[in-house]
Amino acid sequence: MGTCGSLTTHVLNTATGLPAAGLALRLAQLGEPGGQWTELAQRWTDADGRCLPLLPPGQAEAGTYKLRFETAAYWQGLGYTSFYPFVEVVFTITDPAQKLHVPLLISPYSYTTYRGS
C-alpha cells in the first residue's frame, strides 16, 4: 500500500519579509538504536524560499528527523552577522502517510519554526 506523505519546508527572512533564497539545508534521520544521524537529502531554497520535497511521497518512515539550515552563510551573503551559525530543527514523524510542512522564520537574532500544513 503506497503512502502519500511528503516533507516540505519554507524559509522566510523576517527582517525583510521576503523569502530566504539560496539557503542551504540538509535532512537527516536518526538511526535506532545507536543514535547516529544519516543524511538523506541536501537542498538550496529557490527564489520563493522553497525547495523540492525533502522526502518524496512514499519515502517517509516513522522516526526522528533533523533539518539543518545553514543560516550564517545565508546572512553573510547579505552582509549581516548571524547570532546563530546554523539552525537545527529536530522533529518526529509518527504517521508517514501524512504530509508534513516545517517552515522556518529567520532574522539575524531570532528564529521560529512550527508545524505547518
C-alpha positions in Angstrom: 0.0 0.0 0.0 1.5 3.3 -1.1 1.7 6.4 1.2 1.1 9.9 0.0 3.2 11.7 2.7 5.9 14.2 1.9 8.2 16.6 3.8 8.5 20.3 2.7 9.9 23.5 4.2 9.7 27.2 3.5 12.2 29.7 4.8 11.2 33.4 5.3 13.5 36.2 6.1 11.5 38.1 8.7 13.9 41.1 8.7 12.8 41.9 5.1 9.5 40.0 4.9 10.9 38.2 1.8 11.6 34.5 1.1 15.2 33.4 2.1 16.6 32.4 -1.3 19.8 30.4 -1.8 19.9 29.0 1.8 21.5 25.5 2.1 19.7 22.9 4.1 20.0 19.2 4.9 17.7 16.5 6.1 19.0 13.6 8.3 17.3 10.7 10.1 18.2 9.4 13.5 19.2 5.7 13.5 17.7 3.4 16.1 19.5 2.0 18.0 22.8 3.8 18.3 21.7 7.4 17.7 23.7 8.1 14.5 22.3 10.6 12.0 22.1 9.6 8.4 21.9 12.4 5.8 19.0 11.8 3.4 18.8 15.0 1.3 20.5 18.3 0.6 18.8 21.3 -1.0 19.0 25.0 -1.6 16.0 27.2 -1.3 14.8 28.9 -4.5 13.6 32.5 -5.0 10.4 31.6 -3.1 12.3 30.2 -0.1 11.2 26.7 -1.0 12.8 23.6 -2.4 11.7 20.2 -3.8 10.2 17.9 -1.2 12.9 16.6 1.2 11.1 13.2 1.4 9.3 12.4 -1.8 5.8 10.8 -1.4 6.1 7.2 -0.2 9.7 7.6 1.2 8.9 8.8 4.7 9.0 6.4 7.6 8.2 6.8 11.2 11.2 8.2 13.2 13.1 11.2 14.3 14.4 13.6 11.7 16.6 16.8 11.7 16.5 19.7 9.3 19.7 21.7 9.4 19.6 25.2 7.9 22.9 27.0 7.1 21.8 30.4 8.3 25.3 32.0 8.9 26.3 31.6 5.3 22.9 33.0 4.1 23.2 36.1 6.3 26.9 36.6 5.4 25.8 36.7 1.8 23.5 39.6 2.7 26.2 41.4 4.6 24.9 40.5 8.1 26.3 38.6 11.0 24.1 35.9 12.4 23.9 35.1 16.1 23.0 31.5 15.1 25.7 29.8 12.9 23.0 27.3 11.8 19.6 26.2 12.9 18.7 22.6 13.6 15.0 21.6 13.8 14.5 18.1 15.2 11.1 16.5 14.9 9.3 13.2 14.9 7.3 11.6 12.1 4.6 9.4 13.6 2.4 8.9 10.6 4.5 8.6 7.4 1.4 8.9 5.2 0.8 12.5 6.4 2.0 15.5 4.5 4.5 17.4 6.7 5.4 21.1 6.3 8.1 22.5 8.6 8.6 26.3 7.9 11.4 28.4 9.4 11.3 32.1 10.0 14.7 33.7 10.4 16.3 37.0 11.3 19.9 37.6 12.4 18.9 37.3 16.1 15.9 35.0 16.2 14.2 32.1 14.5 10.8 30.4 14.8 9.6 27.1 13.5 6.2 25.4 13.6 4.3 22.5 12.2 2.7 23.9 9.1 0.1 22.4 6.8 
